[in-house]
Amino acid sequence: MRGNAWVARVVLAGAVLAAAAHPAMAQRISLTPNLGIYVPTTELVKAASGEEFKQEMSITLGGRLGIMLGNRLGLEFTGAYAPSDLKITSSGFSDQSDANIFTGSGRISYHVIPATSPISFLVTGGVGVINRSGAFYQNVEKKTDIGGTVGASAGFRLGSLLRLQISAEDYVYKPKAEIPGFGPSDERKTQNDVHLSFGVGIPLLGLGQSGR
């Protein structure tokens, strides 16, 4: 998890420095702390013996850095942490183990309805990273998967600076990370991990003004 935190800090620091050097750019950069729900829709692994491992639904804490490149096109970088559990089911018996999920993404955004409107709508697509932690993965070396991500967001203006953003995103990937107790013959299903979130977008220019 330390590596993920450092990547997030580097991206954020770069954006802040760029905004400080070019005030006009600050108007095109926004930060959105958000709260949401992580909804895995498919079991992670189904073993030949009949055992199933499925990630459980969880709340998420995260944020989004948005950079507008024009009136409609932009870039987004996201990160979210889900303190989840893994449910293990075998022959009618079930158990749970601590298995947390960190997801991050870099993607292109397109505003179908521009952000300058009172109500905006955008679609996104890009690359997602899924990193696992917790007791279940404590002794596992390969904990990361990479896949695609698609999503959509609606924004609602709150005054002259703030904007409420509601988002739905789908991380699509086939798990290749090590799963304790499972071998090559076990079936690893394509995952559709859905993230539902809401947050308040704050432009970097607004952050600077609030501190004066």
C-alpha positions in Angstrom: 0.0 0.0 0.0 3.0 2.4 0.5 3.8 2.3 -3.2 0.2 3.3 -4.1 0.3 6.1 -1.6 3.5 7.5 -3.0 2.1 7.4 -6.6 -0.9 9.4 -5.4 1.3 11.9 -3.6 3.5 12.4 -6.7 0.5 13.0 -9.0 -1.1 15.4 -6.5 2.1 17.3 -5.9 2.7 17.6 -9.7 -0.8 19.0 -10.2 -0.4 21.6 -7.4 3.0 22.7 -8.6 1.7 23.1 -12.2 -1.3 25.1 -10.9 0.9 27.4 -8.8 3.1 28.1 -11.8 0.2 28.7 -14.2 -2.9 30.1 -12.4 -5.0 29.7 -15.6 -4.3 26.0 -15.4 -5.7 25.8 -11.8 -9.1 26.6 -13.1 -9.0 23.4 -15.1 -7.9 21.1 -12.3 -10.2 19.9 -9.5 -10.0 17.5 -6.6 -13.0 15.4 -5.5 -12.7 13.5 -2.2 -15.4 10.9 -2.3 -17.3 8.2 -0.4 -18.8 5.2 -2.1 -19.6 1.5 -2.3 -17.5 -1.3 -3.8 -19.7 -4.0 -5.4 -17.9 -7.1 -6.7 -20.3 -9.0 -9.0 -18.5 -12.3 -9.6 -16.7 -14.8 -7.4 -12.9 -14.3 -7.6 -12.0 -18.0 -8.1 -14.0 -21.2 -8.4 -11.9 -24.2 -7.6 -12.2 -27.6 -9.2 -13.2 -29.0 -5.8 -16.2 -26.7 -5.6 -14.8 -24.0 -3.3 -15.6 -20.4 -4.2 -13.8 -17.3 -3.1 -15.8 -14.1 -3.5 -14.9 -10.5 -2.5 -17.6 -8.9 -0.2 -19.3 -5.6 -0.7 -17.7 -2.7 1.1 -17.6 1.1 1.6 -14.9 3.0 -0.2 -12.8 6.1 0.7 -11.0 7.8 -2.1 -10.5 10.7 -4.3 -10.4 11.9 -7.9 -8.0 14.4 -9.7 -9.5 15.8 -12.8 -7.7 17.9 -15.5 -9.7 19.5 -18.3 -7.8 19.7 -21.6 -10.6 21.6 -23.4 -14.3 22.2 -23.2 -15.2 18.5 -23.2 -12.0 16.4 -23.2 -10.0 15.7 -20.0 -8.0 13.3 -17.9 -8.8 11.7 -14.6 -6.7 9.9 -11.9 -8.5 8.1 -9.1 -7.7 6.1 -6.0 -10.1 4.3 -3.6 -9.6 2.0 -0.7 -12.2 -0.7 0.3 -11.8 -2.4 3.7 -13.4 -5.6 2.5 -13.5 -9.3 3.4 -13.2 -12.4 1.2 -16.0 -15.0 1.7 -14.9 -18.6 1.3 -17.7 -21.1 0.6 -17.2 -24.9 0.5 -19.8 -27.7 0.7 -22.3 -25.5 2.6 -19.7 -24.1 4.9 -18.6 -20.5 4.7 -15.9 -18.3 6.4 -14.5 -14.8 5.9 -11.0 -13.4 5.9 -9.7 -9.9 5.9 -8.9 -9.0 2.3 -8.8 -5.3 1.4 -8.9 -3.7 -2.0 -7.1 -0.6 -3.4 -8.1 0.5 -6.9 -6.5 3.2 -8.9 -7.0 4.4 -12.5 -5.8 6.7 -15.2 -8.4 7.5 -17.9 -9.7 9.9 -20.5 -12.9 11.7 -19.8 -15.4 13.2 -22.3 -18.1 15.6 -21.2 -21.3 14.8 -23.1 -22.8 17.8 -21.3 -20.0 20.4 -20.5 -18.9 21.1 -17.0 -19.9 24.7 -17.4 -23.5 23.7 -17.4 -25.5 23.6 -14.1 -25.8 19.8 -14.6 -23.0 18.0 -16.5 -22.5 14.5 -17.6 -19.3 12.7 -18.6 -18.1 9.2 -19.7 -14.6 7.8 -18.9 -12.4 5.0 -20.1 -8.9 3.9 -19.3 -6.6 1.6 -17.3 -7.3 0.4 -13.8 -5.0 -1.2 -11.1 -6.3 -3.5 -8.4 -4.1 -4.1 -5.4 -4.9 -6.5 -2.5 -3.9 -6.4 1.1 -5.1 -7.8 4.5 -4.6 -11.0 6.4 -5.6 -13.3 3.5 -2.9 -11.9 1.3 -0.3 -11.3 4.0 2.3 -13.8 2.6 1.5 -13.4 -1.1 4.1 -11.6 -3.3 1.9 -11.0 -6.4 -1.1 -9.0 -5.2 -1.8 -6.7 -8.2 -4.0 -7.0 -11.3 -4.3 -4.6 -14.2 -7.4 -4.2 -16.4 -9.7 -1.8 -18.1 -12.1 0.6 -16.5 -15.2 2.4 -17.9 -17.6 4.7 -16.1 -20.0 7.7 -16.1 -20.5 10.6 -13.8 -23.1 13.3 -13.3 -22.2 16.7 -11.9 -24.5 19.2 -10.1 -23.2 22.8 -9.6 -23.2 23.9 -5.9 -22.5 27.7 -6.1 -19.8 29.3 -8.1 -17.0 26.9 -7.3 -18.2 23.5 -5.9 -19.8 20.7 -7.8 -21.5 17.5 -6.4 -20.3 14.5 -8.5 -22.1 11.1 -8.6 -20.2 8.3 -10.4 -20.5 4.7 -11.4 -17.4 2.8 -12.6 -16.7 -0.7 -13.6 -13.2 -2.3 -13.3 -13.0 -5.2 -15.8 -10.1 -7.7 -15.4 -9.2 -11.4 -15.2 -7.4 -12.0 -11.9 -3.8 -13.1 -12.3 -2.6 -12.2 -8.8 -1.7 -15.1 -6.5 -4.7 -16.6 -4.6 -3.6 -18.7 -1.6 -4.5 -22.4 -1.9 -5.4 -22.3 -5.6 -3.6 -23.7 -8.6 -3.4 -23.3 -12.4 -6.4 -25.7 -13.0 -8.8 -23.6 -10.9 -11.1 -21.3 -12.8 -10.5 -17.6 -12.5 -13.5 -15.6 -13.7 -13.5 -12.2 -15.4 -14.3 -9.7 -12.8 -16.7 -6.7 -13.0 -16.0 -4.7 -9.8 -18.5 -1.8 -9.7 -17.7 1.4 -7.8 -20.5 3.7 -6.9 -19.4 7.0 -5.3 -20.3 10.6 -4.6 -18.1 13.6 -3.7 -17.7 17.3 -3.9 -15.4 18.6 -6.5 -13.1 21.5 -5.5 -11.1 23.5 -8.1 -7.5 24.1 -7.1 -8.1 27.8 -7.8 -10.8 27.6 -5.1 -8.5 26.0 -2.6 -6.0 28.9 -3.1 -8.7 31.5 -2.6 -10.1 29.9 0.5 -6.7 30.1 2.2 -6.4 33.9 1.7 
